Amino acid sequence: MLDEKATTQALAVMATKFPKVGSSLVADSDFHFLLAVILSAQTTDAAVNRVTPALFAAYPQPENLMQAQPIEVEKYISTLGLYHNKARYLVACARDLVNNFASQVPRNHRDLQSLAGVGRKTADVVLAERFHIPALAVDTHVERVSKRLAMVATDASVLQTEKVLMTKIPQEEWIHAHHLFITWGRQVCTARNPACASCPLLAMCQEGKRRMNEVNA
């Protein structure tokens, strides 16, 4: 297992290769960003960004969206996976915002997770990106990269992965680390064909070494 020092060293290598990282979701308000994050579940950010301009224009405020029927929302997001459920979540989330939070997106985990369609990962992303509150959201890229590099145990749950990473990475680096993991997972340590042969982290990656040994066997 990589210790705290090796974990930060690995992140420094990632930052050298990708000096500019950040959220790729596009939104013009806290409310719209929250909707975009809900829509991004099991869907690429690029796909979400293609549908949100029309969605946001149709529903500029929670009060507009809460009055819509899910079937009306579906026509804006029908190209996304799970769009039936997501349409219901968006309408219910808007209703929760209006009824419980004066139409304002909450700034803490408990209240965010009380909203329809919002789990811990979504809450982490919203807190980090919109309010700059330290959080380290664990998505599929974060989980895959951190486990392949043995920063966390391979059988760790998502919550366990988050907690371990938060102990190994300085709090002021959590948001940046989240983006580094995602970029690394998308462009280097991909799910099916990771670029192990050219990866600058191969020397400290037991999973990468195993894969290379299999290739060269």
C-alpha positions as CSV (number, residue, x, y, z in Angstrom):
1,M,0.0,0.0,0.0
2,L,1.2,3.5,-0.8
3,D,1.7,5.6,2.3
4,E,0.9,9.3,2.6
5,K,4.2,10.4,1.1
6,A,4.1,8.1,-1.9
7,T,0.4,9.1,-2.5
8,T,1.3,12.8,-2.7
9,Q,4.3,11.9,-4.9
10,A,2.0,10.1,-7.3
11,L,-0.4,13.1,-7.4
12,A,2.5,15.4,-8.1
13,V,3.4,13.3,-11.1
14,M,-0.1,13.5,-12.3
15,A,-0.1,17.3,-11.9
16,T,3.1,17.5,-13.9
17,K,1.5,15.7,-16.8
18,F,-1.8,17.5,-16.4
19,P,-1.1,21.0,-15.0
20,K,-4.6,22.3,-15.7
21,V,-7.5,20.2,-14.5
22,G,-11.0,21.1,-13.3
23,S,-14.7,20.3,-13.7
24,S,-15.9,19.9,-17.3
25,L,-19.6,20.4,-16.4
26,V,-20.9,23.7,-17.6
27,A,-23.5,25.6,-15.5
28,D,-24.5,29.2,-14.9
29,S,-25.7,28.9,-11.3
30,D,-25.5,26.7,-8.2
31,F,-29.0,25.3,-9.0
32,H,-28.1,24.4,-12.6
33,F,-24.7,22.9,-11.5
34,L,-26.6,20.6,-9.1
35,L,-28.9,19.5,-11.9
36,A,-25.9,18.8,-14.1
37,V,-24.2,16.7,-11.5
38,I,-27.3,14.6,-11.0
39,L,-27.5,14.1,-14.7
40,S,-23.9,13.0,-14.9
41,A,-24.5,9.7,-13.1
42,Q,-23.4,6.9,-15.5
43,T,-23.1,9.5,-18.3
44,T,-20.2,11.5,-19.6
45,D,-19.9,15.2,-18.8
46,A,-19.7,15.9,-22.5
47,A,-23.1,14.2,-23.0
48,V,-24.6,16.2,-20.1
49,N,-23.2,19.5,-21.5
50,R,-24.9,18.8,-24.8
51,V,-28.4,18.7,-23.3
52,T,-28.2,21.2,-20.4
53,P,-28.3,24.5,-22.4
54,A,-31.9,23.8,-23.5
55,L,-32.9,22.3,-20.1
56,F,-31.5,25.3,-18.2
57,A,-33.2,27.8,-20.6
58,A,-36.5,26.0,-20.0
59,Y,-36.1,25.9,-16.2
60,P,-34.1,28.8,-15.0
61,Q,-35.2,28.5,-11.4
62,P,-36.3,25.7,-9.1
63,E,-39.8,27.2,-9.1
64,N,-40.1,26.6,-12.8
65,L,-38.8,23.0,-12.7
66,M,-40.9,22.0,-9.7
67,Q,-44.1,22.7,-11.7
68,A,-43.1,20.5,-14.6
69,Q,-44.1,17.0,-15.2
70,P,-41.2,14.5,-15.5
71,I,-42.4,13.6,-19.0
72,E,-41.9,17.2,-20.0
73,V,-38.3,17.2,-18.7
74,E,-37.5,13.9,-20.4
75,K,-37.6,15.5,-23.9
76,Y,-34.6,17.6,-22.9
77,I,-32.5,14.7,-21.5
78,S,-33.6,11.7,-23.5
79,T,-30.2,11.1,-24.9
80,L,-28.8,10.4,-21.5
81,G,-28.8,7.1,-19.7
82,L,-31.5,6.5,-17.1
83,Y,-33.3,9.6,-18.3
84,H,-36.7,8.5,-17.0
85,N,-35.4,8.3,-13.4
86,K,-33.3,11.4,-13.8
87,A,-36.3,13.5,-15.0
88,R,-38.2,12.4,-11.8
89,Y,-35.2,13.3,-9.7
90,L,-34.8,16.7,-11.2
91,V,-38.4,17.7,-10.6
92,A,-38.4,16.3,-7.1
93,C,-35.1,18.0,-6.3
94,A,-36.4,21.3,-7.4
95,R,-39.5,20.8,-5.2
96,D,-37.3,20.0,-2.2
97,L,-35.2,23.1,-2.8
98,V,-38.2,25.4,-2.9
99,N,-40.1,23.8,0.0
100,N,-37.2,23.2,2.3
101,F,-34.4,25.5,1.4
102,A,-35.9,28.7,0.1
103,S,-34.8,27.7,-3.4
104,Q,-31.1,27.9,-2.4
105,V,-28.7,25.0,-2.8
106,P,-27.5,23.9,0.6
107,R,-23.9,24.1,1.6
108,N,-23.5,21.0,3.8
109,H,-23.6,17.2,3.3
110,R,-26.7,16.5,5.4
111,D,-29.0,19.0,3.7
112,L,-27.7,18.3,0.2
113,Q,-28.2,14.5,0.6
114,S,-31.8,15.2,1.8
115,L,-32.6,16.3,-1.8
116,A,-34.0,13.9,-4.3
117,G,-31.4,12.3,-6.5
118,V,-28.4,13.5,-4.4
119,G,-26.0,11.0,-2.8
120,R,-22.7,11.6,-1.1
121,K,-20.7,11.8,-4.4
122,T,-23.0,14.4,-5.8
123,A,-22.9,16.4,-2.6
124,D,-19.1,16.3,-2.5
125,V,-18.9,17.6,-6.1
126,V,-21.3,20.4,-5.4
127,L,-19.6,21.5,-2.2
128,A,-16.2,21.4,-3.8
129,E,-17.0,23.0,-7.2
130,R,-19.6,25.7,-6.2
131,F,-18.7,26.5,-2.7
132,H,-15.0,25.6,-2.5
133,I,-15.6,23.5,0.6
134,P,-12.9,20.7,0.8
135,A,-14.3,17.4,-0.4
136,L,-13.0,14.4,-2.3
137,A,-15.7,12.8,-4.3
138,V,-15.1,9.2,-5.3
139,D,-16.4,8.3,-8.8
140,T,-15.4,5.4,-11.0
141,H,-12.1,7.1,-12.1
142,V,-11.0,8.0,-8.6
143,E,-11.8,4.5,-7.3
144,R,-10.1,2.7,-10.2
145,V,-6.9,4.8,-10.2
146,S,-6.5,4.8,-6.4
147,K,-7.0,1.0,-6.2
148,R,-4.7,0.2,-9.1
149,L,-2.0,2.3,-7.4
150,A,-2.7,0.6,-4.1
151,M,-3.5,3.9,-2.3
152,V,-6.5,2.0,-0.9
153,A,-7.3,-1.7,-0.6
154,T,-8.9,-3.3,-3.7
155,D,-11.9,-4.4,-1.7
156,A,-12.6,-1.0,-0.1
157,S,-16.1,0.4,-0.5
158,V,-16.6,3.9,-2.0
159,L,-16.9,5.4,1.4
160,Q,-13.9,3.6,2.7
161,T,-11.9,4.8,-0.3
162,E,-12.9,8.4,0.3
163,K,-12.0,8.2,4.0
164,V,-8.6,6.6,3.3
165,L,-7.7,9.1,0.6
166,M,-8.7,12.0,2.9
167,T,-6.2,10.7,5.5
168,K,-3.4,10.4,2.9
169,I,-4.0,13.7,1.0
170,P,-3.8,17.1,2.6
171,Q,-7.2,18.7,3.0
172,E,-6.3,21.7,0.9
173,E,-5.5,19.3,-2.0
174,W,-8.7,17.3,-1.9
175,I,-10.5,19.2,-4.7
176,H,-7.4,19.3,-6.9
177,A,-6.7,15.6,-6.3
178,H,-10.2,14.7,-7.3
179,H,-9.7,16.3,-10.7
180,L,-6.3,14.8,-11.1
181,F,-7.7,11.3,-10.5
182,I,-10.5,11.9,-13.0
183,T,-8.2,13.2,-15.7
184,W,-5.7,10.4,-15.1
185,G,-8.5,7.8,-15.3
186,R,-9.9,9.2,-18.5
187,Q,-6.6,9.7,-20.4
188,V,-4.0,7.3,-18.9
189,C,-5.4,4.7,-16.5
190,T,-8.5,3.9,-18.5
191,A,-10.8,1.0,-17.5
192,R,-10.1,-1.4,-20.4
193,N,-6.8,-0.4,-22.0
194,P,-4.6,1.5,-19.5
195,A,-1.5,3.0,-21.0
196,C,0.8,1.1,-18.6
197,A,3.8,0.9,-21.0
198,S,4.1,4.7,-21.1
199,C,2.7,5.5,-17.7
200,P,5.2,7.6,-15.5
201,L,3.7,6.0,-12.4
202,L,4.5,2.4,-13.6
203,A,7.4,2.1,-11.2
204,M,5.1,2.4,-8.1
205,C,2.1,0.6,-9.6
206,Q,1.9,-3.1,-8.9
207,E,-1.2,-3.5,-11.0
208,G,0.6,-1.9,-14.0
209,K,3.7,-4.1,-13.5
210,R,1.4,-7.2,-13.4
211,R,-0.3,-6.1,-16.6
212,M,3.1,-5.5,-18.3
213,N,4.4,-8.9,-17.2
214,E,1.3,-10.6,-18.7
215,V,1.9,-8.7,-22.0
216,N,5.5,-9.7,-22.1
217,A,5.0,-13.3,-21.0
